[in-house]
Amino acid sequence: MTLRTQKTTRLINIDPTQPDPSALAEAAETIRAGGLVAFPTETVYGLGANALDAAAVAGIFVAKERPAHDPIIVHIAEAEDLARLAGEVPPVATTLAERFWPGPLTLVLARQPVVPDVVTAGGSTVAVRFPAHPLARALIRAAGTPIAAPSANRFSRTSPTTAQHVWDDLAGRIDMILDGGPTQVGVESTVLD
């Protein structure tokens, strides 16, 4: 996949605990319109798109130069949103979610038909995470849709922990970066199947 057109990337400084409603609304509208928004989670910055819009998620692969066989984690705003994406949640997954969500834990579960193939690389499972970062959750809520979000960097490069890292790697490839300060953890979430 190659990037065909240069985008104008907007960098917006935003308070991660009390985000400006107009900036948050603009980012949410970008997500709903099929755009790409980078935002902080507690682990690393993620590159988000509407997880239920196959064309929007395909844009992540183009921007990152990510191979299509590599599935993407879907982020949710509330633990209850898991049922929308996962067809069956075994008791052990429920126990883990109750103990470690919100937080840096991703659960791989049987997917619902609503999840596009591009998210799962055509597989039968979907990876879902309920982040603890208040800005990430506020963005997901404001967008009104789960957000597919791998790390906000080009494929195989170091995952970004600041908005500047995202800018250096993806400016001109994505629509917006929400600068909510540095991330706390600095490495990706734990993934359990």
Wavefront OBJ file of the C-alpha trace (Angstrom):
o trace
v 0.000 0.000 0.000
v 1.310 3.435 -0.825
v 0.270 6.885 0.255
v -1.176 8.668 -2.767
v -1.934 12.135 -1.449
v -0.402 14.387 1.157
v -2.792 15.313 3.973
v -2.748 18.413 6.112
v -2.204 17.109 9.629
v -3.560 19.249 12.467
v -1.815 19.124 15.847
v -4.130 20.067 18.710
v -2.887 20.502 22.278
v -5.568 19.194 24.622
v -5.892 18.673 28.366
v -6.039 14.890 28.803
v -8.257 14.974 31.900
v -10.548 17.881 30.961
v -10.453 18.017 27.152
v -11.762 21.095 25.391
v -15.245 20.097 24.154
v -14.821 21.771 20.754
v -11.465 20.072 20.074
v -12.886 16.742 21.202
v -15.951 17.235 18.988
v -13.731 18.027 15.995
v -11.650 14.887 16.548
v -14.786 12.768 16.993
v -16.281 14.159 13.772
v -13.026 13.335 11.952
v -13.337 9.727 13.175
v -17.025 9.513 12.166
v -16.181 10.953 8.720
v -13.626 8.206 8.060
v -10.516 10.182 9.027
v -7.460 9.235 11.074
v -6.768 10.733 14.511
v -3.738 9.988 16.688
v -4.401 10.137 20.431
v -2.695 9.119 23.671
v -3.541 6.026 25.641
v -1.819 5.028 28.875
v 0.503 2.773 26.867
v 1.483 4.567 23.614
v -0.148 6.937 21.124
v -2.693 5.158 18.952
v -3.733 5.886 15.376
v -7.511 5.757 15.413
v -10.240 5.192 12.850
v -13.880 4.139 13.083
v -13.524 0.401 13.746
v -16.807 -0.374 11.979
v -15.865 1.478 8.756
v -13.710 -0.799 6.575
v -12.499 2.052 4.350
v -11.454 4.143 7.355
v -9.531 1.223 8.878
v -7.869 0.584 5.500
v -6.542 4.145 5.790
v -4.598 3.088 8.899
v -2.781 0.432 6.874
v -1.894 2.968 4.185
v -0.691 5.658 6.625
v 1.416 3.193 8.629
v 2.557 1.151 5.607
v 1.296 -1.806 7.633
v 0.841 -5.237 6.017
v -2.818 -6.234 5.615
v -2.236 -9.571 7.371
v -1.591 -7.796 10.697
v -4.866 -7.359 12.694
v -5.673 -4.181 14.634
v -6.819 -3.731 18.246
v -10.237 -2.138 18.742
v -10.666 0.285 21.662
v -13.945 0.700 23.527
v -15.222 3.395 25.921
v -16.974 1.084 28.390
v -16.580 -2.587 29.308
v -20.222 -3.130 28.307
v -19.285 -2.244 24.711
v -17.425 -5.553 24.426
v -20.668 -7.409 23.586
v -21.040 -5.296 20.431
v -17.732 -6.659 19.084
v -17.254 -10.095 20.641
v -19.633 -12.956 19.932
v -18.770 -15.032 22.959
v -16.974 -13.934 26.112
v -15.756 -16.908 28.156
v -15.849 -16.641 31.969
v -12.046 -16.313 32.191
v -12.160 -13.261 29.898
v -14.899 -11.713 32.038
v -12.790 -12.280 35.158
v -9.724 -10.713 33.533
v -11.728 -7.727 32.279
v -13.226 -7.153 35.727
v -9.737 -7.196 37.262
v -7.660 -5.325 34.661
v -10.048 -3.031 32.753
v -9.797 -0.204 32.183
v -6.113 -0.680 31.514
v -3.407 -2.060 29.241
v -4.973 -5.472 28.641
v -6.206 -6.597 25.212
v -8.500 -9.624 24.976
v -8.719 -11.679 21.776
v -12.220 -13.113 21.388
v -14.578 -14.536 18.758
v -15.770 -11.596 16.682
v -19.245 -10.361 15.887
v -20.173 -10.026 12.168
v -20.259 -6.215 12.542
v -16.439 -6.151 12.766
v -14.974 -5.677 9.253
v -12.470 -8.198 7.886
v -9.833 -5.476 7.501
v -9.727 -5.082 11.314
v -9.162 -8.790 11.935
v -7.076 -9.560 8.828
v -9.929 -11.865 7.829
v -9.668 -13.910 11.022
v -12.449 -15.160 13.249
v -11.317 -13.195 16.313
v -11.113 -9.545 17.323
v -8.686 -7.937 19.768
v -10.432 -5.528 22.157
v -9.065 -3.116 24.748
v -10.745 -0.759 27.235
v -8.080 1.917 27.816
v -7.654 3.710 31.134
v -6.521 7.009 29.601
v -9.272 9.616 30.095
v -8.684 11.339 26.736
v -8.819 8.053 24.822
v -12.107 7.139 26.480
v -13.543 10.626 25.954
v -12.697 10.447 22.240
v -14.300 7.015 21.834
v -17.437 8.200 23.635
v -17.620 11.413 21.592
v -17.159 9.511 18.321
v -19.940 7.116 19.291
v -18.135 4.147 17.785
v -15.377 1.721 18.759
v -12.020 2.959 17.485
v -9.499 0.706 15.751
v -6.097 1.940 16.893
v -2.681 0.369 16.513
v 0.341 2.410 17.567
v 0.653 5.745 15.746
v 3.894 5.105 13.889
v 4.998 3.645 10.587
v 5.114 -0.118 10.640
v 8.110 -1.681 12.432
v 9.263 1.639 13.919
v 9.371 2.423 17.628
v 5.951 3.054 19.144
v 5.349 6.735 19.971
v 5.045 7.998 23.523
v 4.624 11.701 22.657
v 2.704 13.685 20.070
v 6.035 14.881 18.668
v 6.981 11.263 17.896
v 3.696 10.872 15.997
v 4.258 14.140 14.136
v 7.776 13.113 13.114
v 6.523 9.800 11.696
v 3.021 10.480 10.356
v 2.607 14.199 9.593
v 1.126 14.491 6.117
v -0.309 10.957 6.351
v -3.100 11.454 8.923
v -5.734 14.090 9.651
v -5.151 15.017 13.274
v -2.972 14.488 16.342
v -4.368 15.134 19.813
v -1.426 16.121 22.015
v -2.407 15.034 25.500
v 1.170 14.900 26.789
v 3.478 11.909 27.148
v 2.081 8.437 27.776
v 2.583 6.780 31.154
v 3.459 3.158 30.324
v 5.488 3.483 27.125
v 4.968 -0.057 25.786
v 1.980 -1.728 24.124
v -0.784 -3.510 26.042
v -0.606 -7.147 27.055
v -2.545 -9.278 24.542
v -4.294 -12.446 25.769
v -6.019 -15.011 23.546
l 1 2 3 4 5 6 7 8 9 10 11 12 13 14 15 16 17 18 19 20 21 22 23 24 25 26 27 28 29 30 31 32 33 34 35 36 37 38 39 40 41 42 43 44 45 46 47 48 49 50 51 52 53 54 55 56 57 58 59 60 61 62 63 64 65 66 67 68 69 70 71 72 73 74 75 76 77 78 79 80 81 82 83 84 85 86 87 88 89 90 91 92 93 94 95 96 97 98 99 100 101 102 103 104 105 106 107 108 109 110 111 112 113 114 115 116 117 118 119 120 121 122 123 124 125 126 127 128 129 130 131 132 133 134 135 136 137 138 139 140 141 142 143 144 145 146 147 148 149 150 151 152 153 154 155 156 157 158 159 160 161 162 163 164 165 166 167 168 169 170 171 172 173 174 175 176 177 178 179 180 181 182 183 184 185 186 187 188 189 190 191 192 193
